[in-house]
Amino acid sequence: MIPIDNFISDAIKKLKKMEDGNCLDIRTYKRDRSILIEKIGNKYNIYENGFEKQVFKSVEEVELKKILKIIQRKEFPRSSMVRFYKLERKED
């Protein structure tokens, strides 16, 4: 469990350490909403699955921070903790 205040910085740190093709699955405490970030080289694909379902393709790290901040307000408005799961590859 990660405090929501550290959510973006911790996610980026974990993503930098991951290999290409690996994913970071970020979920609420109840696991009913999620963000899946897939690392592809030095770019990322973001899959939002919660109140809204959106896909962001080939996102640079600078854009990643901005998008995660927007998604945080939308998907985790009252959450104080989130869960991180590392996946070897994206499941369809």
KOLGU-4560 file (N, C-alpha, C; in nm, 3 decimals, padded with zeros to 5 digits):
<recs>
<n_xx: 00.085 n_yy: -00.118 n_zz: 00.000 ca_xx: 00.000 ca_yy: 00.000 ca_zz: 00.000 c_xx: 00.090 c_yy: 00.125 c_zz: 00.000 mol: A seq: 1 type: MET>
<n_xx: 00.056 n_yy: 00.216 n_zz: -00.086 ca_xx: 00.133 ca_yy: 00.339 ca_zz: -00.102 c_xx: 00.041 c_yy: 00.457 c_zz: -00.070 mol: A seq: 2 type: ILE>
<n_xx: 00.086 n_yy: 00.554 n_zz: 00.009 ca_xx: 00.005 ca_yy: 00.674 ca_zz: 00.033 c_xx: -00.019 c_yy: 00.748 c_zz: -00.099 mol: A seq: 3 type: PRO>
<n_xx: -00.138 n_yy: 00.799 n_zz: -00.116 ca_xx: -00.176 ca_yy: 00.866 ca_zz: -00.241 c_xx: -00.088 c_yy: 00.989 c_zz: -00.267 mol: A seq: 4 type: ILE>
<n_xx: -00.033 n_yy: 01.049 n_zz: -00.161 ca_xx: 00.054 ca_yy: 01.167 ca_zz: -00.179 c_xx: 00.181 c_yy: 01.132 c_zz: -00.256 mol: A seq: 5 type: ASP>
<n_xx: 00.231 n_yy: 01.010 n_zz: -00.242 ca_xx: 00.354 ca_yy: 00.966 ca_zz: -00.308 c_xx: 00.327 c_yy: 00.886 c_zz: -00.435 mol: A seq: 6 type: ASN>
<n_xx: 00.205 n_yy: 00.876 n_zz: -00.473 ca_xx: 00.161 ca_yy: 00.790 ca_zz: -00.582 c_xx: 00.236 c_yy: 00.815 c_zz: -00.713 mol: A seq: 7 type: PHE>
<n_xx: 00.245 n_yy: 00.937 n_zz: -00.758 ca_xx: 00.306 ca_yy: 00.968 ca_zz: -00.888 c_xx: 00.457 c_yy: 00.946 c_zz: -00.885 mol: A seq: 8 type: ILE>
<n_xx: 00.524 n_yy: 00.998 n_zz: -00.785 ca_xx: 00.670 ca_yy: 00.983 ca_zz: -00.778 c_xx: 00.710 c_yy: 00.836 c_zz: -00.760 mol: A seq: 9 type: SER>
<n_xx: 00.638 n_yy: 00.763 n_zz: -00.677 ca_xx: 00.668 ca_yy: 00.621 ca_zz: -00.658 c_xx: 00.642 c_yy: 00.540 c_zz: -00.785 mol: A seq: 10 type: ASP>
<n_xx: 00.537 n_yy: 00.574 n_zz: -00.856 ca_xx: 00.506 ca_yy: 00.503 ca_zz: -00.980 c_xx: 00.616 c_yy: 00.524 c_zz: -01.083 mol: A seq: 11 type: ALA>
<n_xx: 00.665 n_yy: 00.646 n_zz: -01.096 ca_xx: 00.769 ca_yy: 00.675 ca_zz: -01.194 c_xx: 00.901 c_yy: 00.606 c_zz: -01.155 mol: A seq: 12 type: ILE>
<n_xx: 00.933 n_yy: 00.603 n_zz: -01.026 ca_xx: 01.053 ca_yy: 00.532 ca_zz: -00.981 c_xx: 01.046 c_yy: 00.384 c_zz: -01.016 mol: A seq: 13 type: LYS>
<n_xx: 00.930 n_yy: 00.323 n_zz: -00.990 ca_xx: 00.914 ca_yy: 00.180 ca_zz: -01.020 c_xx: 00.919 c_yy: 00.154 c_zz: -01.170 mol: A seq: 14 type: LYS>
<n_xx: 00.859 n_yy: 00.243 n_zz: -01.249 ca_xx: 00.858 ca_yy: 00.226 ca_zz: -01.394 c_xx: 00.999 c_yy: 00.235 c_zz: -01.453 mol: A seq: 15 type: LEU>
<n_xx: 01.082 n_yy: 00.323 n_zz: -01.400 ca_xx: 01.219 ca_yy: 00.338 ca_zz: -01.451 c_xx: 01.300 c_yy: 00.210 c_zz: -01.429 mol: A seq: 16 type: LYS>
<n_xx: 01.273 n_yy: 00.138 n_zz: -01.321 ca_xx: 01.345 ca_yy: 00.015 ca_zz: -01.289 c_xx: 01.294 c_yy: -00.106 c_zz: -01.367 mol: A seq: 17 type: LYS>
<n_xx: 01.177 n_yy: -00.096 n_zz: -01.425 ca_xx: 01.114 ca_yy: -00.209 ca_zz: -01.493 c_xx: 01.173 c_yy: -00.231 c_zz: -01.632 mol: A seq: 18 type: MET>
<n_xx: 01.162 n_yy: -00.353 n_zz: -01.680 ca_xx: 01.207 ca_yy: -00.387 ca_zz: -01.815 c_xx: 01.097 c_yy: -00.356 c_zz: -01.916 mol: A seq: 19 type: GLU>
<n_xx: 01.136 n_yy: -00.348 n_zz: -02.044 ca_xx: 01.039 ca_yy: -00.323 ca_zz: -02.150 c_xx: 00.933 c_yy: -00.433 c_zz: -02.151 mol: A seq: 20 type: ASP>
<n_xx: 00.808 n_yy: -00.393 n_zz: -02.172 ca_xx: 00.699 ca_yy: -00.489 ca_zz: -02.178 c_xx: 00.633 c_yy: -00.514 c_zz: -02.044 mol: A seq: 21 type: GLY>
<n_xx: 00.700 n_yy: -00.480 n_zz: -01.934 ca_xx: 00.640 ca_yy: -00.498 ca_zz: -01.801 c_xx: 00.537 c_yy: -00.390 c_zz: -01.776 mol: A seq: 22 type: ASN>
<n_xx: 00.447 n_yy: -00.416 n_zz: -01.683 ca_xx: 00.340 ca_yy: -00.323 ca_zz: -01.652 c_xx: 00.333 c_yy: -00.295 c_zz: -01.503 mol: A seq: 23 type: CYS>
<n_xx: 00.282 n_yy: -00.180 n_zz: -01.469 ca_xx: 00.255 ca_yy: -00.143 ca_zz: -01.331 c_xx: 00.104 c_yy: -00.123 c_zz: -01.320 mol: A seq: 24 type: LEU>
<n_xx: 00.041 n_yy: -00.203 n_zz: -01.236 ca_xx: -00.103 ca_yy: -00.197 ca_zz: -01.214 c_xx: -00.127 c_yy: -00.124 c_zz: -01.084 mol: A seq: 25 type: ASP>
<n_xx: -00.196 n_yy: -00.011 n_zz: -01.090 ca_xx: -00.222 ca_yy: 00.072 ca_zz: -00.973 c_xx: -00.372 c_yy: 00.065 c_zz: -00.946 mol: A seq: 26 type: ILE>
<n_xx: -00.408 n_yy: 00.023 n_zz: -00.825 ca_xx: -00.549 ca_yy: 00.003 ca_zz: -00.790 c_xx: -00.585 c_yy: 00.073 c_zz: -00.660 mol: A seq: 27 type: ARG>
<n_xx: -00.713 n_yy: 00.101 n_zz: -00.646 ca_xx: -00.764 ca_yy: 00.157 ca_zz: -00.521 c_xx: -00.761 c_yy: 00.049 c_zz: -00.414 mol: A seq: 28 type: THR>
<n_xx: -00.786 n_yy: 00.090 n_zz: -00.291 ca_xx: -00.789 ca_yy: -00.005 ca_zz: -00.179 c_xx: -00.891 c_yy: -00.116 c_zz: -00.205 mol: A seq: 29 type: TYR>
<n_xx: -01.008 n_yy: -00.080 n_zz: -00.257 ca_xx: -01.114 ca_yy: -00.179 ca_zz: -00.284 c_xx: -01.092 c_yy: -00.254 c_zz: -00.414 mol: A seq: 30 type: LYS>
<n_xx: -00.994 n_yy: -00.214 n_zz: -00.493 ca_xx: -00.958 ca_yy: -00.276 ca_zz: -00.620 c_xx: -01.068 c_yy: -00.266 c_zz: -00.726 mol: A seq: 31 type: ARG>
<n_xx: -01.152 n_yy: -00.164 n_zz: -00.716 ca_xx: -01.259 ca_yy: -00.150 ca_zz: -00.814 c_xx: -01.224 c_yy: -00.057 c_zz: -00.930 mol: A seq: 32 type: ASP>
<n_xx: -01.118 n_yy: 00.023 n_zz: -00.916 ca_xx: -01.070 ca_yy: 00.110 ca_zz: -01.023 c_xx: -00.921 c_yy: 00.091 c_zz: -01.038 mol: A seq: 33 type: ARG>
<n_xx: -00.872 n_yy: 00.105 n_zz: -01.162 ca_xx: -00.728 ca_yy: 00.081 ca_zz: -01.181 c_xx: -00.671 c_yy: 00.166 c_zz: -01.293 mol: A seq: 34 type: SER>
<n_xx: -00.539 n_yy: 00.176 n_zz: -01.289 ca_xx: -00.459 ca_yy: 00.236 ca_zz: -01.395 c_xx: -00.349 c_yy: 00.135 c_zz: -01.426 mol: A seq: 35 type: ILE>
<n_xx: -00.336 n_yy: 00.100 n_zz: -01.551 ca_xx: -00.232 ca_yy: 00.008 ca_zz: -01.593 c_xx: -00.135 c_yy: 00.086 c_zz: -01.680 mol: A seq: 36 type: LEU>
<n_xx: -00.006 n_yy: 00.086 n_zz: -01.643 ca_xx: 00.096 ca_yy: 00.157 ca_zz: -01.719 c_xx: 00.191 c_yy: 00.053 c_zz: -01.776 mol: A seq: 37 type: ILE>
<n_xx: 00.200 n_yy: 00.051 n_zz: -01.908 ca_xx: 00.286 ca_yy: -00.045 ca_zz: -01.978 c_xx: 00.410 c_yy: 00.028 c_zz: -02.028 mol: A seq: 38 type: GLU>
<n_xx: 00.528 n_yy: -00.025 n_zz: -01.996 ca_xx: 00.653 ca_yy: 00.038 ca_zz: -02.038 c_xx: 00.697 c_yy: -00.019 c_zz: -02.172 mol: A seq: 39 type: LYS>
<n_xx: 00.721 n_yy: 00.070 n_zz: -02.268 ca_xx: 00.769 ca_yy: 00.031 ca_zz: -02.400 c_xx: 00.885 c_yy: 00.124 c_zz: -02.434 mol: A seq: 40 type: ILE>
<n_xx: 01.007 n_yy: 00.075 n_zz: -02.412 ca_xx: 01.124 ca_yy: 00.159 ca_zz: -02.434 c_xx: 01.126 c_yy: 00.272 c_zz: -02.333 mol: A seq: 41 type: GLY>
<n_xx: 01.136 n_yy: 00.395 n_zz: -02.381 ca_xx: 01.131 ca_yy: 00.510 ca_zz: -02.292 c_xx: 00.995 c_yy: 00.579 c_zz: -02.298 mol: A seq: 42 type: ASN>
<n_xx: 00.895 n_yy: 00.509 n_zz: -02.350 ca_xx: 00.758 ca_yy: 00.561 ca_zz: -02.357 c_xx: 00.665 c_yy: 00.466 c_zz: -02.282 mol: A seq: 43 type: LYS>
<n_xx: 00.544 n_yy: 00.514 n_zz: -02.258 ca_xx: 00.449 ca_yy: 00.438 ca_zz: -02.179 c_xx: 00.310 c_yy: 00.440 c_zz: -02.243 mol: A seq: 44 type: TYR>
<n_xx: 00.238 n_yy: 00.331 n_zz: -02.228 ca_xx: 00.096 ca_yy: 00.326 ca_zz: -02.263 c_xx: 00.020 c_yy: 00.322 c_zz: -02.131 mol: A seq: 45 type: ASN>
<n_xx: -00.083 n_yy: 00.405 n_zz: -02.120 ca_xx: -00.162 ca_yy: 00.414 ca_zz: -01.998 c_xx: -00.305 c_yy: 00.369 c_zz: -02.029 mol: A seq: 46 type: ILE>
<n_xx: -00.355 n_yy: 00.277 n_zz: -01.948 ca_xx: -00.491 ca_yy: 00.225 ca_zz: -01.963 c_xx: -00.568 c_yy: 00.260 c_zz: -01.837 mol: A seq: 47 type: TYR>
<n_xx: -00.664 n_yy: 00.349 n_zz: -01.850 ca_xx: -00.747 ca_yy: 00.391 ca_zz: -01.737 c_xx: -00.873 c_yy: 00.306 c_zz: -01.736 mol: A seq: 48 type: GLU>
<n_xx: -00.903 n_yy: 00.245 n_zz: -01.622 ca_xx: -01.020 ca_yy: 00.159 ca_zz: -01.611 c_xx: -01.089 c_yy: 00.188 c_zz: -01.478 mol: A seq: 49 type: ASN>
<n_xx: -01.187 n_yy: 00.277 n_zz: -01.482 ca_xx: -01.256 ca_yy: 00.316 ca_zz: -01.359 c_xx: -01.385 c_yy: 00.385 c_zz: -01.395 mol: A seq: 50 type: GLY>
<n_xx: -01.400 n_yy: 00.508 n_zz: -01.345 ca_xx: -01.518 ca_yy: 00.586 ca_zz: -01.380 c_xx: -01.522 c_yy: 00.611 c_zz: -01.530 mol: A seq: 51 type: PHE>
<n_xx: -01.405 n_yy: 00.630 n_zz: -01.588 ca_xx: -01.390 ca_yy: 00.645 ca_zz: -01.733 c_xx: -01.293 c_yy: 00.540 c_zz: -01.783 mol: A seq: 52 type: GLU>
<n_xx: -01.307 n_yy: 00.502 n_zz: -01.908 ca_xx: -01.213 ca_yy: 00.408 ca_zz: -01.970 c_xx: -01.144 c_yy: 00.483 c_zz: -02.085 mol: A seq: 53 type: LYS>
<n_xx: -01.012 n_yy: 00.504 n_zz: -02.068 ca_xx: -00.935 ca_yy: 00.574 ca_zz: -02.169 c_xx: -00.802 c_yy: 00.504 c_zz: -02.190 mol: A seq: 54 type: GLN>
<n_xx: -00.744 n_yy: 00.526 n_zz: -02.307 ca_xx: -00.612 ca_yy: 00.472 ca_zz: -02.338 c_xx: -00.525 c_yy: 00.587 c_zz: -02.390 mol: A seq: 55 type: VAL>
<n_xx: -00.407 n_yy: 00.600 n_zz: -02.335 ca_xx: -00.309 ca_yy: 00.698 ca_zz: -02.379 c_xx: -00.190 c_yy: 00.620 c_zz: -02.433 mol: A seq: 56 type: PHE>
<n_xx: -00.156 n_yy: 00.639 n_zz: -02.559 ca_xx: -00.048 ca_yy: 00.563 ca_zz: -02.625 c_xx: 00.077 c_yy: 00.648 c_zz: -02.640 mol: A seq: 57 type: LYS>
<n_xx: 00.193 n_yy: 00.585 n_zz: -02.631 ca_xx: 00.325 ca_yy: 00.645 ca_zz: -02.653 c_xx: 00.344 c_yy: 00.777 c_zz: -02.578 mol: A seq: 58 type: SER>
<n_xx: 00.331 n_yy: 00.772 n_zz: -02.448 ca_xx: 00.341 ca_yy: 00.890 ca_zz: -02.363 c_xx: 00.484 c_yy: 00.903 c_zz: -02.312 mol: A seq: 59 type: VAL>
<n_xx: 00.540 n_yy: 01.023 n_zz: -02.323 ca_xx: 00.674 ca_yy: 01.052 ca_zz: -02.269 c_xx: 00.664 c_yy: 01.069 c_zz: -02.117 mol: A seq: 60 type: GLU>
<n_xx: 00.778 n_yy: 01.066 n_zz: -02.048 ca_xx: 00.777 ca_yy: 01.076 ca_zz: -01.901 c_xx: 00.720 c_yy: 01.209 c_zz: -01.852 mol: A seq: 61 type: GLU>
<n_xx: 00.749 n_yy: 01.319 n_zz: -01.922 ca_xx: 00.698 ca_yy: 01.451 ca_zz: -01.881 c_xx: 00.545 c_yy: 01.452 c_zz: -01.889 mol: A seq: 62 type: VAL>
<n_xx: 00.490 n_yy: 01.397 n_zz: -01.997 ca_xx: 00.345 ca_yy: 01.389 ca_zz: -02.012 c_xx: 00.285 c_yy: 01.293 c_zz: -01.911 mol: A seq: 63 type: GLU>
<n_xx: 00.360 n_yy: 01.187 n_zz: -01.878 ca_xx: 00.312 ca_yy: 01.085 ca_zz: -01.786 c_xx: 00.274 c_yy: 01.147 c_zz: -01.651 mol: A seq: 64 type: LEU>
<n_xx: 00.357 n_yy: 01.236 n_zz: -01.600 ca_xx: 00.329 ca_yy: 01.302 ca_zz: -01.473 c_xx: 00.199 c_yy: 01.382 c_zz: -01.479 mol: A seq: 65 type: LYS>
<n_xx: 00.180 n_yy: 01.455 n_zz: -01.588 ca_xx: 00.059 ca_yy: 01.536 ca_zz: -01.603 c_xx: -00.065 c_yy: 01.449 c_zz: -01.613 mol: A seq: 66 type: LYS>
<n_xx: -00.057 n_yy: 01.343 n_zz: -01.692 ca_xx: -00.171 ca_yy: 01.254 ca_zz: -01.711 c_xx: -00.206 c_yy: 01.183 c_zz: -01.580 mol: A seq: 67 type: ILE>
<n_xx: -00.104 n_yy: 01.137 n_zz: -01.507 ca_xx: -00.130 ca_yy: 01.069 ca_zz: -01.380 c_xx: -00.195 c_yy: 01.163 c_zz: -01.278 mol: A seq: 68 type: LEU>
<n_xx: -00.157 n_yy: 01.288 n_zz: -01.280 ca_xx: -00.216 ca_yy: 01.386 ca_zz: -01.189 c_xx: -00.365 c_yy: 01.405 c_zz: -01.220 mol: A seq: 69 type: LYS>
<n_xx: -00.399 n_yy: 01.412 n_zz: -01.348 ca_xx: -00.538 ca_yy: 01.427 ca_zz: -01.391 c_xx: -00.618 c_yy: 01.301 c_zz: -01.354 mol: A seq: 70 type: ILE>
<n_xx: -00.561 n_yy: 01.184 n_zz: -01.382 ca_xx: -00.629 ca_yy: 01.058 ca_zz: -01.352 c_xx: -00.646 c_yy: 01.041 c_zz: -01.202 mol: A seq: 71 type: ILE>
<n_xx: -00.548 n_yy: 01.084 n_zz: -01.124 ca_xx: -00.558 ca_yy: 01.073 ca_zz: -00.978 c_xx: -00.680 c_yy: 01.148 c_zz: -00.926 mol: A seq: 72 type: GLN>
<n_xx: -00.702 n_yy: 01.268 n_zz: -00.976 ca_xx: -00.817 ca_yy: 01.348 ca_zz: -00.931 c_xx: -00.949 c_yy: 01.283 c_zz: -00.973 mol: A seq: 73 type: ARG>
<n_xx: -00.949 n_yy: 01.221 n_zz: -01.091 ca_xx: -01.070 ca_yy: 01.160 ca_zz: -01.144 c_xx: -01.101 c_yy: 01.024 c_zz: -01.080 mol: A seq: 74 type: LYS>
<n_xx: -01.002 n_yy: 00.936 n_zz: -01.074 ca_xx: -01.025 ca_yy: 00.798 ca_zz: -01.033 c_xx: -01.008 c_yy: 00.774 c_zz: -00.883 mol: A seq: 75 type: GLU>
<n_xx: -00.925 n_yy: 00.853 n_zz: -00.816 ca_xx: -00.898 ca_yy: 00.832 ca_zz: -00.674 c_xx: -00.932 c_yy: 00.957 c_zz: -00.592 mol: A seq: 76 type: PHE>
<n_xx: -01.052 n_yy: 01.012 n_zz: -00.604 ca_xx: -01.081 ca_yy: 01.140 ca_zz: -00.538 c_xx: -01.079 c_yy: 01.135 c_zz: -00.386 mol: A seq: 77 type: PRO>
<n_xx: -01.120 n_yy: 01.023 n_zz: -00.326 ca_xx: -01.124 ca_yy: 01.014 ca_zz: -00.179 c_xx: -01.028 c_yy: 00.908 c_zz: -00.124 mol: A seq: 78 type: ARG>
<n_xx: -00.948 n_yy: 00.849 n_zz: -00.210 ca_xx: -00.856 ca_yy: 00.745 ca_zz: -00.166 c_xx: -00.738 c_yy: 00.805 c_zz: -00.092 mol: A seq: 79 type: SER>
<n_xx: -00.694 n_yy: 00.737 n_zz: 00.011 ca_xx: -00.574 ca_yy: 00.781 ca_zz: 00.082 c_xx: -00.458 c_yy: 00.685 c_zz: 00.057 mol: A seq: 80 type: SER>
<n_xx: -00.490 n_yy: 00.564 n_zz: 00.010 ca_xx: -00.388 ca_yy: 00.463 ca_zz: -00.019 c_xx: -00.421 c_yy: 00.396 c_zz: -00.152 mol: A seq: 81 type: MET>
<n_xx: -00.315 n_yy: 00.355 n_zz: -00.223 ca_xx: -00.332 ca_yy: 00.278 ca_zz: -00.347 c_xx: -00.242 c_yy: 00.156 c_zz: -00.341 mol: A seq: 82 type: VAL>
<n_xx: -00.272 n_yy: 00.059 n_zz: -00.424 ca_xx: -00.193 ca_yy: -00.064 ca_zz: -00.430 c_xx: -00.116 c_yy: -00.067 c_zz: -00.562 mol: A seq: 83 type: ARG>
<n_xx: 00.009 n_yy: -00.113 n_zz: -00.558 ca_xx: 00.091 ca_yy: -00.130 ca_zz: -00.677 c_xx: 00.113 c_yy: -00.279 c_zz: -00.700 mol: A seq: 84 type: PHE>
<n_xx: 00.096 n_yy: -00.322 n_zz: -00.823 ca_xx: 00.126 ca_yy: -00.458 ca_zz: -00.863 c_xx: 00.212 c_yy: -00.455 c_zz: -00.987 mol: A seq: 85 type: TYR>
<n_xx: 00.319 n_yy: -00.531 n_zz: -00.988 ca_xx: 00.406 ca_yy: -00.540 ca_zz: -01.105 c_xx: 00.364 c_yy: -00.662 c_zz: -01.186 mol: A seq: 86 type: LYS>
<n_xx: 00.339 n_yy: -00.642 n_zz: -01.315 ca_xx: 00.300 ca_yy: -00.750 ca_zz: -01.405 c_xx: 00.408 c_yy: -00.771 c_zz: -01.509 mol: A seq: 87 type: LEU>
<n_xx: 00.432 n_yy: -00.893 n_zz: -01.547 ca_xx: 00.535 ca_yy: -00.924 ca_zz: -01.648 c_xx: 00.493 c_yy: -00.875 c_zz: -01.787 mol: A seq: 88 type: GLU>
<n_xx: 00.364 n_yy: -00.882 n_zz: -01.814 ca_xx: 00.313 ca_yy: -00.832 ca_zz: -01.942 c_xx: 00.165 c_yy: -00.799 c_zz: -01.927 mol: A seq: 89 type: ARG>
<n_xx: 00.114 n_yy: -00.723 n_zz: -02.021 ca_xx: -00.026 ca_yy: -00.681 ca_zz: -02.016 c_xx: -00.116 c_yy: -00.799 c_zz: -02.053 mol: A seq: 90 type: LYS>
<n_xx: -00.218 n_yy: -00.820 n_zz: -01.971 ca_xx: -00.317 ca_yy: -00.923 ca_zz: -02.000 c_xx: -00.430 c_yy: -00.860 c_zz: -02.080 mol: A seq: 91 type: GLU>
<n_xx: -00.475 n_yy: -00.927 n_zz: -02.183 ca_xx: -00.581 ca_yy: -00.870 ca_zz: -02.268 c_xx: -00.719 c_yy: -00.898 c_zz: -02.215 mol: A seq: 92 type: ASP>
</recs>
